Amino acid sequence: MISIPHKAKQFLVLVIKLLIVGGAFYFIYNQLAQNDKLDWQKFLILFKKNQSVSGIAFILLFSVLNRYFEILKWQNLAQVIHKISVSEATKQVLGALTAGLFTPNGIGEYAGKALFFEKKDTKKVVFLNLICNGIQMVLTVIFGIFGLMYFNSKYNVITPTTVALLFGLLFILFLVVFLLKKITIKGYSIERLIHKINEIPKPIHQRNILLGICRYLVFSHQYYFLFLAFDVDLPYFTMIATISAVYFLASSLPTFQFLDFAVKGSVAVYFFGILGVNEWIVIFISTLMWFLNVVLPVVIGSYYVLNFKTKTAK
């Protein structure tokens, strides 16, 4: 086996760090500067009209809370391996977010978090991160289905036949999962996965679900208040139902973190277009949501990536 000198390793790690951070900032700049659908003049006119320090602080608070609840979720789950502080959880969450920016559906985030732990804990970290992201996806599906049903009851975009077909497919999917749960592939099975999930103490699961709900409510209401800031006046339940439907459908599509706002924006344009909301407003709000909840955390996460030191086994 070829041994790499220590200085060469350090240089290689530095190059990887710079590539991750440099790539992150390049893609962020590219998405903001090259998007011809963003009408900055209209945005500046509206911003000058409604500018308020307290209003900006209020919207930023939602971004802080959104990421804070995610940090608490990870701190809560990581105690299965060993207890970590909020500051350590912050470093791991934001550093992993930056590392996963270019990967499909943020898969790189799993590897990013694993690097903060000893090599022997890699499988546990990946599994816990799956639980952390999984509960958020489950909540997105639950709220999204209710939102879609409410939206559909008002605007009839999906026929009753299609709704029945979708629920039929869901039922078949659950039936297939139940019947195949004991089938093992390379030592893994659905039954074993359920068993591993049940090994985690119930209080940790309960806290994970509670924090996931808090994060979902913060995220969806930040979207809602941004629409109010852009003078969109629609009934509360209609707005929240549409936002839930948009995030449910957009999250079902495979994408990259740096293209997240484009995917959500295109789905949002369709749904909010039915409500009569101007396309440029929908695109701008989707971009702002991406900027506030991905770009700003990535900027902070870049610091943790550049200062990252590999874990060595004790």
N, C-alpha and C positions, 0 to 999 in steps of 0.2 A: 504493500500500500504506500502511495506517494505521500510524504509528509510535507505540508506547506509551512514555511517559516512563519513565526509569530508576527513579524512586521508585515509580511505579505497578506496574512489574514486580516490584520488591522486595516490595511489599505483597501482590501476587497470589501470589508464591511462598510468602510467610509464611502466607497464608490456606490454601493447598493443604497445606502442612506440618502446620498445626494440624488441618485436616480429617482428614488421614491418621492422625495420632496420636490425636486425639480419637475418631475412628471406631473405631480399633483397640481402645482401652480400653473404649469403650461396648459393643462386641460381646463382648469378653472378660468384662466384668462381667455382661452379659445372659445369657450362656451358663452362667456359674457360679451366678448368683443365681436365675434363673428355671427351672432344670432340676429339676422335682419328683421325678425318679427318683434324685436324689442324696440319700442318707440320711446327713446329716452327723453325726447322733447315733451311729449304728453305726460310722462312720469314727473318731470321736473315742474311742469305747470301745476299738476295736481299736488305735488309735494309742497310747493310754495304756498298753495292755497290752504292746505290742511296741516302744515308743519307744526309740530308740538313736541317739545322735549319730553314731556310726560308721556305722550302717545308713543314716541319712539322707544322710551325706556320700558313701557308696558309691553310692547311687542318683543323687545329683546329679552325681557324677563321670561317669556314663554320659551324662548330658545334655550335659555339657561336651565329652566325647569325640565324641559324635554330631555336634555342630555344628562341632567343631574339624576333624574329617575332611572335612566339607563345605567348610569354609574352605580347607583344603589342596587339595582337589579343584579349587576355583575358582582358587586361586593357580597351580596347575599348568597349567590350561588357558589362563588369561589371559596367560601368557608368550608365546603365539602372537602377541598384539598387542604387548605389552611387559611386562617383568618388574614385578611388584608385591610389596610386603612382606606379611607375614602380617597386620600391623595394617591395612593398606589393604584386603586381601582380607576381613578381618573386617568392616570398615566397609561394604563393598559387599554382602556376603552378608546381614548382619543388616538393613541399610537396605532392601535389595530385598525381604527377607522381610516386613518391616513394610508396605511399599508394595503387596505382592501379597496381603495378608491378605483383601481383599474380592473378589478376582477368581476366576473359575472355574479350578480346578486350578492356582492360583498364577500365572496368565498375566502378571499385573502385575509379577511378579518380573523378567521379561525386560526390560521397559521400565525398571524400577528400576535394574538393573545398568548398562544402556546409558547412563543419565544420568551415571554416574561416568566415562565415557569421552568422547572427542571425537566430534562428530556423524558424522564420516567413518567411524568404527569401529562404528557402530550395528549394521550387518548382521553383522559379525564377532562382536560381543558376543552377539547373539541366537542365532547359530549355535553358539557355544561353550557358551552356557547350555543349549541344546538337547542338546548332547553330555553336559554335566555331569548334567543331569536324566535324560537318556536311558539312561545306563549304570545308574543307580539303578533305573529302571523295568525294564530288562532283567533285572537281578539279582533284583528282586522277583518277576518272572514265573517265572524259572528255579527259585528256591528255593520259590516258591509252588506251582508245579505238582508238585514233588517232595513238598512238605508235604501238598498236597491228596490226592495218590495214597497216601501213607502213612496219612493220616487215614481215607481211604475204605477202605483194606484192613482197617482195624480196626473201623470203624463202619458201613460199607456205606451211606453216605448217597446215593451216586450209583450207578445201575445200570451194569453193564458196557456196555450198549447206548449209554447217554448218554456214557460215557467214550470209546467208539469214535467216536461222532458228533462230539464235541469235537475229537478228534485229526484226524478227517477234515476238519472245517472249517478247522483250523489249516493242514493240508496244502494245501487249496484256496487259502487266503489267501496262503501263500508262493508257490504256483504263479502266482497272479494277479499278485503283486508282481513276480515274475521276468519274466513275459511283458509286463508293462506298464512295465518299468523305463526304456525308451527314449522313452516317450510324454512329450512336453513340454507343460506348461501354463504360459503366461506366462513362458517362459524357464527354468522349473524342471522337473526330472525326478528320478526315483529314482536313475538312473544318475549324474546330476550330483552328487546328494547324496552318493552313495558315493564319488565321485571327490574331493569336498571333504573328506570324512572321512579319506580316504587321504593327503591332503596334509599332515595333521597328523603330526608325527614319531611313530614307534612308541613310543619311551620315554615320551612324554606319555600316549599311550593306555594303555600298560601300568600307569603310575602311577595313572591315573584309575580303571582297573578294580580295582587293589589297594586304593586308598582307598575305593572304592565298596563292596567286600566288607567291609572293616573297619567302615565305617559301618553296613552292614546287620547285621553280627554284634553290634555294640554296641547298636543299636536293639532288635533282637529279644530280646537277653538282658536288657536293662533291663526289658522287658515280663515276661520269665520271672521275674526276681528280685522284681518287684512282686507277682506271684502268690504267690511263696513268703512274702513279707512279710504277705500277707493269709491265711496258713495254708492255701493251696491245695496239697494234696499229691498230685501226679500224676507219672507217669514222665516223665523229661527229654525223650525223643524225641517222646512224645505231645504235650507242651506246645509244644515248638519247632515241630513239624509243624503244629499248630493255629494258632499265631501266624503262621507263614509263609503258611498258607492264608487266614487272615483278612486279612492285609495285601495279598495278591495280589488277592483278590476286591474288597476295599474300594477299592484303588487303581484298579481297572478302572472304577469308577463316577465320573462327573463330579460334582465338588463344589467348595465354597469352602473356603479354608483355615480360616476361623473355624467351619465346620461339620464339619471333618475328624473330630473325635473322635466326633461324633454318628453319622456314617456308619460309621466303624470300630467304634464301640460297638455299633451294631445288628447288624452282621455277626458281631461277637465274641459277642454274647449268644446267637445261634443256635448257633454251633459249640461254645462252652464250655457251653451249656445241655445239649448232648448228652453232655458229659463230667460233668454233674451239678454244675457250679459255679453258685453262687447269682448271680442276675441283678444284684443291687446291687453285688456285688464286681466283676463284669465291667465294669459301667458306671463304677464309681469308678476302676478301673485305667485304662480308656480315657481318662477325663477327666484323670487324673494324667499320663498319657503326653502328652496334648495340652498340659497346663499346663507340664510340664517341658521339652518340646521345641518348642513354638510360642510360648506366652505369655511365658515368661522371655526367650527370644531377641528377641521383639518389643518387650519393655520396654527392652532394651538398644538394639535397632535404632531405637527412637523417638528416642533421643539423637542418633544419626547422621542421622536424617531432619531433625530440627530444626536441626542444624548443617550441613546439606547446602548446598554451593555449586555452582552449575552450572559445567560444564566449558566452557571457551572454546577455540576453535581456536587453535593456535599460529601 
